[in-house]
Amino acid sequence: MIITENAKSEILKRAKFLKILVELGGCAGFQYNLEYTNDTSDYKIVEDIILTDEASLELISEIELDFVQQLEYNEFIIKNPKAKSGCGCGNSFG
């Protein structure tokens, strides 16, 4: 897992951790659920500031997490080499 400095900075401004879960849904079959948290209960700590569950761990193990700030929006960008397909809006993958 690669976490850019922009992503690390954004996470630590808001909480101790970013929880990343992969759930069924979205146009392509799976979607990411991101949530700032300070609670590590029931989740595995990966890369010091990222939490996930066992079911999501394999799906996010090789992601690159970045945070982009634009005039119109601010968002996390996830690049996942394990994703075989994605949707046009970039919020889900297969």
C-alpha positions as CSV (number, residue, x, y, z in Angstrom):
1,M,0.0,0.0,0.0
2,I,1.2,3.5,-0.9
3,I,-0.1,6.5,0.9
4,T,1.0,9.9,-0.4
5,E,2.0,12.7,1.8
6,N,-1.1,14.6,0.8
7,A,-3.3,11.7,1.9
8,K,-1.4,11.3,5.2
9,S,-1.7,15.0,6.0
10,E,-5.4,15.1,5.3
11,I,-6.1,12.0,7.5
12,L,-4.1,13.3,10.4
13,K,-5.8,16.7,10.3
14,R,-9.2,15.0,10.9
15,A,-8.4,11.8,13.0
16,K,-5.9,9.2,13.9
17,F,-7.0,6.8,11.2
18,L,-8.8,6.4,7.9
19,K,-11.0,3.3,7.8
20,I,-11.2,1.8,4.3
21,L,-13.7,-1.0,3.7
22,V,-14.7,-2.6,0.4
23,E,-18.4,-3.3,0.1
24,L,-20.8,-4.7,-2.5
25,G,-22.3,-2.0,-4.6
26,G,-21.7,0.7,-7.1
27,C,-21.8,0.4,-10.9
28,A,-18.9,-2.1,-11.2
29,G,-19.7,-4.4,-8.2
30,F,-17.6,-3.1,-5.3
31,Q,-17.2,0.3,-3.8
32,Y,-14.9,1.8,-1.2
33,N,-16.3,3.1,2.1
34,L,-14.0,5.7,3.7
35,E,-14.4,7.0,7.2
36,Y,-12.3,9.0,9.6
37,T,-12.0,7.4,13.0
38,N,-10.1,7.3,16.2
39,D,-11.6,3.9,17.2
40,T,-9.6,0.8,16.2
41,S,-12.1,-1.7,17.6
42,D,-12.7,-4.7,15.3
43,Y,-10.4,-3.5,12.6
44,K,-6.8,-4.3,11.5
45,I,-4.3,-1.4,11.5
46,V,-2.3,-1.3,8.2
47,E,0.3,1.3,7.2
48,D,0.0,3.0,10.6
49,I,-3.0,5.2,9.8
50,I,-5.2,3.0,7.8
51,L,-7.8,0.6,9.3
52,T,-9.6,-2.2,7.4
53,D,-11.4,-5.5,8.0
54,E,-10.2,-9.0,7.0
55,A,-12.6,-9.2,4.1
56,S,-11.2,-5.9,2.6
57,L,-7.6,-6.4,3.3
58,E,-6.7,-8.4,0.2
59,L,-8.6,-6.0,-2.0
60,I,-6.8,-2.9,-0.8
61,S,-3.3,-4.3,-0.1
62,E,-1.8,-2.8,-3.2
63,I,-3.7,0.4,-3.5
64,E,-2.2,3.9,-3.9
65,L,-4.1,6.4,-1.8
66,D,-3.8,10.1,-2.7
67,F,-5.7,13.2,-1.7
68,V,-6.4,15.9,-4.3
69,Q,-7.4,19.4,-3.5
70,Q,-9.0,21.4,-6.4
71,L,-11.0,24.6,-6.4
72,E,-14.2,22.7,-7.0
73,Y,-13.7,19.7,-4.8
74,N,-11.4,17.8,-2.4
75,E,-11.3,14.0,-2.5
76,F,-9.3,10.8,-1.9
77,I,-8.2,9.1,-5.1
78,I,-7.6,5.3,-4.9
79,K,-5.6,3.6,-7.6
80,N,-6.0,-0.2,-7.3
81,P,-4.0,-2.5,-9.6
82,K,-6.1,-5.4,-8.5
83,A,-9.3,-3.8,-10.0
84,K,-10.1,-5.4,-13.3
85,S,-12.8,-2.9,-14.2
86,G,-14.1,0.4,-13.0
87,C,-17.1,2.7,-13.5
88,G,-17.0,6.1,-15.2
89,C,-17.4,8.1,-12.0
90,G,-14.4,6.2,-10.4
91,N,-16.4,5.3,-7.2
92,S,-16.6,1.6,-7.8
93,F,-14.6,-1.3,-9.3
94,G,-14.8,-4.9,-10.3
